[in-house]
């Protein structure tokens, strides 16, 4: 029995049972988080974005982009990185509300990301703590796909795998970096460009 079926049975009376159903369509969600640090076991989420893709289209009009109200201290290094101050988050939604909206919007569809393992680990921890559920979405990593394609075409050269270099190599504009929505859109565009 797959984990998805086991979770579906375990959470059969949960409002989040759709997170374990067969995906209702072929959409993939490009996701990104802005967090207070780089440790998925302890960092806090400051903003999150989930941008749907269907076929060769990025559905920005249906994107989820939320700032998360945060009561903790945000370090100067963290602010320099994502340019979010405590005052910017005062009108945000609660973490639990952000997670609920994320799970309801994304459901069981695959998740695409740049360093998707980090974002997924953070979301997994927080969904377990706040919603009492585990995620079981398939994950797609932009860096792996880009590296594979690069090595096929340029076996003599080492690829640069930072997001800016990937975008530049693919002839895509660099959007406002370290913004969850802009990074999710950029990741989606790069994925589609790679075919």
N, C-alpha and C positions, 0 to 999 in steps of 0.2 A: 504494500500500500504506500503510495507517495505521501510525502509530508503535507502537500496541499490537501489531499483527501482527509488525512488525519486531523489537520487543523479545522477543516470544514465541518467534520463531525463534532469535534470538541467545542467549536464555537457556533454550533447550529442554531442556538437561541440568542446569539449576539447580534447587535445592530451592524456588526462588521463582517457578517458571514460572506458578503460579496467579495471580500478580499481574498477568499479561497475558491471562488467559483471559476469556471472556465472563462477566460477573458471574453467579454461580449463583442469585441471587434478587434481589428488588427492594429489598433493604436499602440504606440510606444510613448512613454513620457520621459522627456529629458529633464533631469532634476539637478538642483544645486542647493546647497545650504551655505549660509554664512554663520560661522560659529565663533565662540570666544577663545578657541584654542584648537590644537591638533591632536588631542587625545580623545578618541571616540567614547571612552569610558567615563569622561568627566566634563567634557565641554558642553556649553549651553548653546542652543540655537537662537540666533538673532533674526534671521529671515530665511524663508524657504520659497522655492519656485518649482513648479512642475508644469512643463510646457508640452502639450500633446503634439504628436506627429502622426500623420496618416498618409501612407504612400510616400509621395515626394513633397508633401506639404507640411509646413510648420504652422500649427493652428494657434497663433499668438492671441487671437481674440478669445480663446477658450483656456488660456493659461491661468494657473493659480499662482499668485504671488502675495505672500503675507509677511509682514513684519511682526515679530513676536515680542510681546511685552516682557521686559526682563527687569527683575528687581535686584540683580547682583551687580557687582562692580565690573566695568568694562575697562580693561587695561589700555594704556596708551598705545602699545604695540598692536593690540587688536583693533583699536579705532583707526590707526594708520592703514591697516590692511583692508578693512571693509568700509571704512568711513561712516560707521554707524555709532552715534553717541546715545547715551541713555535717554536723552530728551527726544531723540528721533523715534524711540520705541514706545514712548508713553501711550500713544494712540493705537498701538498694535493689539493683536488678539492674544488671548492667553495661549500658553503652550498646548494645553489640552485641546482647545478649539482648533489650533493650527493642525495638530495631528489628526483630529477627526475629519477636518476638511480634506486633508491630504489623502487619507485612507478612502474616504467616500469618493473622491474625484478619480484617484488612480486605480483603486480596486486591485485586481490581480494582474494587471497589465505589466509588461516588461518595463524596466527602468534603465535608462541610458544616462551615463554621466562621465565626467572627467574626474578620475579618482572616485568612481562610483562606490567602491568598497568602503571608503571612509564615510560617505554620506549615508550609505545603507546601514552601516554599523551604528551610527548615531541614531538614525530613525528606528532601527530595531530595538535598541536599548530604551528609547523614550516611549515607543509604542507599548512595550512590555510593562514599563513602570506606570504609565498614565492611562492606557486603554486596556491593559490586560490581554493583549494579543501579540502574536508574532507575525512578522511579514514573511512571505515566501515568494516574492516576485523574482522573476528571472532578471539578471543584471547584464548589461552590455557596457563594455569599457571602451571609450573612444581611443585612449592611448594604445591599447592592444591592436585595435583595427588599423590605426594609422601606422604603427610600427610594422605590422605585417605587410601592408601595402608598400611602405617605404623600402623594406628589405627586398621585396620582389623587384622593385624598379631600380634601386640603388644599393646593391649588395656590398659595394666597396665603401659606403659612407655610413657613419653612425647617425641615427636620427636624433633630432632635438625634440623631446617629448613634452615640453612645457606648452600650455595652451596657446600662448601668443605665437610660438614658433609653428605649431600645427596650423593655426589659422593663416599665418603668413605663407606657409608652404602651399596651402590650398587656394591661395588668392582670395581669402575672405577678409573682410574688415575686422579690426579689433574693436569690439564694442567696449562699453564702460566695464573695465575688469573689476572683479571682486564685488560684483552686484549679483545676487542670486538669479534674478530674472535675465540679465544680460548674458551671464555665463551659461545658463541653461539654453538660451536661444543660440548662442555661438556654438555650443556643443552639438545641438541639433543640426545646425547648418553644416558643420564639419562632417558629421556622420552621413548626411545626405550627399555631400560632395564626394565622399569616398565611395558612394554607391553601394 
